Amino acid sequence: MTRYLLLITHEPWDWSTASEETRDAFFAQHRAFSEHVAEHGREIASAALGDADTATTVRHADGQLVLTDGPFAETAEMIGGYYEVELPDLDAAVAAAALLPPSYTVEIRPVITLE
């Protein structure tokens, strides 16, 4: 089994304006994802994240710590959440990601274990 982090990116939008049908579809797609993962491996952690405008970016510049409100890079999409899962292989992770809402872009990265 391999651990993967699935980063979910999407264009910002106001969830409070979503129709009941849209909300139901999103929840059904996330349930299908979780069921697929449970059938083929396990879910370790998951969470929705605050909007990009709530982020704080920390970086070093000229030996000083610099904090910036918001994301470091300007982008039309934002990281909106993640799943950390353990699955047999990348094919199973891709199959799981395909079950999430089609408005998402999902970046899959293997988790590296340091010894």
RAUR-V984738 format. One record per pair of residues at least 6 apart in sequence whose C-alpha atoms are under 8 Angstrom apart, sorted by the first residue. I is the first residue (numbers start at 1). GAP is how many residues later the second one is. Records with the same first field share a line. If there is no record, write none. Layout:
# RAUR-V984738
I->GAP + GAP
This chain:
# RAUR-V984738
1->40 + 85 + 86 + 87 + 88
2->84 + 85 + 86 + 87 + 108 + 109
3->81 + 82 + 83 + 84 + 107 + 108
4->80 + 81 + 82 + 83 + 89 + 104 + 105 + 106 + 107
5->77 + 78 + 79 + 80 + 103 + 104 + 105 + 106
6->76 + 77 + 78 + 79 + 91 + 100 + 101 + 102 + 103
7->72 + 73 + 74 + 75 + 76 + 99 + 100 + 101
8->71 + 72 + 73 + 74 + 96 + 97 + 98 + 99
9->68 + 69 + 70 + 71 + 72 + 95 + 96 + 97 + 98
10->67 + 68 + 69 + 70 + 93 + 94 + 95
11->65 + 66 + 67
12->39 + 64 + 65 + 66
25->76
26->74 + 75
29->70 + 71 + 72
30->69 + 70 + 71
32->67 + 68
33->63 + 64 + 66 + 67
34->9
36->60
37->6 + 48 + 49 + 50 + 59
40->47 + 48 + 52
41->44 + 45 + 46 + 47
42->43 + 44 + 45
43->40 + 41 + 42 + 43
44->39 + 40 + 41 + 42
45->38 + 39 + 40
46->35 + 36 + 37 + 38
47->34 + 35 + 36
48->32 + 33 + 34
49->30 + 31 + 32
50->30
51->27 + 29
52->18 + 19 + 26 + 27
53->16 + 17 + 18
54->15 + 16
55->14 + 15 + 16
56->11 + 12 + 13 + 14 + 15
57->10 + 11 + 12 + 13 + 14 + 15
58->7 + 8 + 9 + 10
59->6 + 7 + 8
60->6
87->6
93->15
94->14
97->9
